[in-house]
Amino acid sequence: MEKNWTISIYNKKILKIVHIIFAASMSGSLISILVILMVKENCNIPAENIFGVDLSILKIFTWGVNYVFFALALTSFIFGLFTEWGFVKYRWIIAKWIITLSMFALTWFGLGPAINGMTSISDAGLNNSAMSGEYLNFQRSAIIFSVMETIAILLVFFVSVLKPLGARKATQRIKQKTVVLIITPLIIIGIGFAAMNAIELNKIRNLHIKSMNIGSIGDGTYNGEAKAGSYVYKVKVEVKNHRIVNIEGIDNRKSPYVSYAEGVFTKIIKQQNVDVDAITGATTTSKAFMKAVENALDK
């Protein structure tokens, strides 16, 4: 007979409290994001303040939605594995998992990219009508997805409290040991990949960028490149009257983050310094571009 690992009643109460706190934090964060976005949509915020507002939204999303979502999923998994609720024993639990997975998709493919793109563009500066148009599209998308996610988490609360649909007639029960044997390796592999990716990204973000004396560089056009991860980023830098007057990316990979990161060129030209603040939301790529500009001018 298989031995079941079940947490005590006391620990189950603690787990429930933590789970509710995470759920409340996420719903509060989503509502806060939605309110700020609606205020932005209907009020004329000065251009110089837009990035500060977007950065606040990004911070709320990162800590209050993104990280909290994974914590919420973890407590849900513990509930399913180590309590009598299970994963598919009740139809309302299945409904909760479907809604939760839907929220993950909305976060990963919708709300996250919209907020990230919005913040990256405002950090680079709304310099032309094309950027302004793209920014507004991201803002409207962020509003739509935040409304959808808010409705979804309210549905989760509704299902959790009312527990509709009743028990499911299962012909065969999923063994706890089987779930552990399947999920544990997947979790270990996922953590391993995430750790390696974080180490690589951190290495790029901490690249040393030299403070160069632009006034000592002769006029001309200089090409440079820098490797970041599996990609090589190339730039063309034009110097005139001992000033950087233009920077262009050359034959780089097609990605929205590359487009956002190119906003760092405007900062370099404005400050006449290669070591500037990276573009928020495209930190890694903009850091690689800075290194490419440094390598070009260092010739």
DAZIVEN-V515056 format. One line per field, one symbol per residue. phi: phi as a letter, one per 40 degrees, with the letter a starting at -180 (. if undefined). psi: psi as a letter, one per 40 degrees, with the letter a starting at -180 (. if undefined). A space follows every 50 residues. Layout:
phi=???
psi=???
This chain:
phi=.ccccbcccccccccccccccccccccccccccccccccccbbccddcbc cdccccccccccccbcccdcccccccccdccbbccgbbcbcccccccccc ccccccccbbcddccccdcccccchccacccccccccccccccccccccc cccccccdccccfcggcbcccacccccccccccdcccccccccccccccc cccccbdcbccbcccccccibbbaaacbgcbbbbbbbbbaffbcbabbcb fcccadcccccccccccccccfaccbccccgadccccccdcccdccccc
psi=hhhhhhiidddddddddddddddddddddddddddddddddeighideed dddddddddddddedcdddddddddddddddeiedadedidddddddddd ddddddddecddddddddddddddhgeidddddddddddddddddddddd ddddddddddddfidaihghdhhhhddddddddddddddddddddddddd dddddehhhihigdeehiiahhiiihhhbeihhiihhhhhffiheihiih fiihiddddddeedddddddefhdgihihhefddddddddddddddde.
